[in-house]
Amino acid sequence: AIHDVSVWLSGTVAIPEPVYGDWSEPGAAPEAFERFRQSWSLDLVPPEVIREARAAYYGLVTQIDYNMGRVLAALQDVGLFQDALIIYASDHGEYLGDHHTGAKTFFHEPSAHVPLILRMPKSWRDRHPGSVVTSLVTLADVLPTVVAAAGGTVPGGVDGQDLVALARGELASPRRYLEATAEVRDGLPFYAAITDGRWKYIWYPEGGTEQLFDLERDPVELRDLAGCAEHASELERLRSELIHRHEARGSACVRDGGLVSVPPRGDTEAERRNRAWPGYHTERYGVDVRH
């Protein structure tokens, strides 16, 4: 058995290749998405460089796992491991070549779908170890979770839910929808989106483009179903829910009961590629904000 383990550890594992949706090909992608990847020339990165980047990313994940082990070992060394509530999460993902782009920004799975793992203290009763919760969760849930775990009162108006109560089945109304809005420029965001966990709807104000994905049958979003008549009811349901939420808070994304669209800016591909300037840092200036 030891020999088998050593062979497995010393072997190599193929890094998955990027995936490309039918909607992400040049000329077919939403205008805001196209501008983003052209502004950084992410669609021009050679395949061999993408493969190296993906391998390096997997290596960084392994490094994080290793260092998490060091943190847990330190808690054990000082006698706190059994009483520690541990939440493992990430702020965002990375396209890594998927859909001919990189970085984050948009609400597709490579960017928005991140791990969120909760390890309750072993000293707690009713821990439900190994449970998997399929309800929608988000980083906004971290605050109410740690406040409630510490015995405090969660402030009113907090946009989050107690994950411990969710794991125990104690929430009367788990989240039905999860909404996202990108950074705002010129009064409107790059996109506004909503998902119920299976279906995902994305609205791009520039050009008035819609996307619909069935995450159960198509978890890597290869096919945009927004134009399919058979899924029109799902499109309308999610669109209506998104409009309702934006109307409730007076968002500029809605007007007269509908989502606002604006014409494309009209900038050329050459202008987009020439305008970008990636951030940089030096040994003396470690903050990557000099654009």
Steps between C-alpha positions, in 0.01 A plus 500: 500500500786737579651432159170581327471828690854603408435429134183706512674792670786502251278469193376780280142613449385670182386858547152545348488710185292822491135478400339725240130580491312547174433855617867588567642477150629827347207699365244301701580610856308778679655840430613562859663158518673552165631840607637358824707227342617718211603780738735257669572303179414186696368338184846524340687298762651191326361156600837388638508802733144427613602142582795624706277749679243231582772270633640783712152574635455137604837528672382807690188311612726223630706759684187643665394149605841440654495826692147438621638181648764706682227726643295204620811339650581822686147511644545142615840581655350773720191299591246701299425264212203326664332834572577679174234592247677491163362655182692436179406718204634716220409845373480400132613249242702537180406431138849365423432492128139381525279675244813655346568725796663530841469684832151536656237782484204313347244260651593184312595193702881526469485844660205478741485138620743468791536257793329570831570233760386518861664290773315526829692458827522138602385600849162611360206268505287443192791559261366302200853408384535437127175674411470664159262794473370572151339833593653815354765655720726801462775687682236729649412200721835509681410798724171365641658155538792613719286747697241233581772242578653744751164544673430846363197650333517544125424864410181567310533558128797268461491338158599153610390187682642291782673205333499296819121531522478417129710186543281391791179557305388775738443779248134559431563643156836419340609728217310432175701727274850641492552830323813670368575838348834605354675829566316802367633728228307785343204422725455137393683178590679272255228247578229406747434133571298258707495124559284253687781244509396320185407778259715809456393820327741780403401840359751723323368859470741580216326365193212360709633143495360213708655166592337193654682189619375168637769421758362154570539375143775740397716578807780664296260723304575382149160592359308823540128416508366857494371461145336157549121509498476189719672686785314830462309451827823464699643808329189703582490377861858600575477824305187600694664415831804708410282796396300475822815509714649796315170691514481445876824688555456768236771365272591676176488159331120514465265749343126471434496139620780380276876465499689797360712452190742738334660487156857371462766761565637474150866467593710283270696189585825689441393775739415243769832321470700824495320657796576233760796528733541215747599583854854441618703510817863519601701392802437844650135526399317178565143614434380416150300817433725704270292482184 
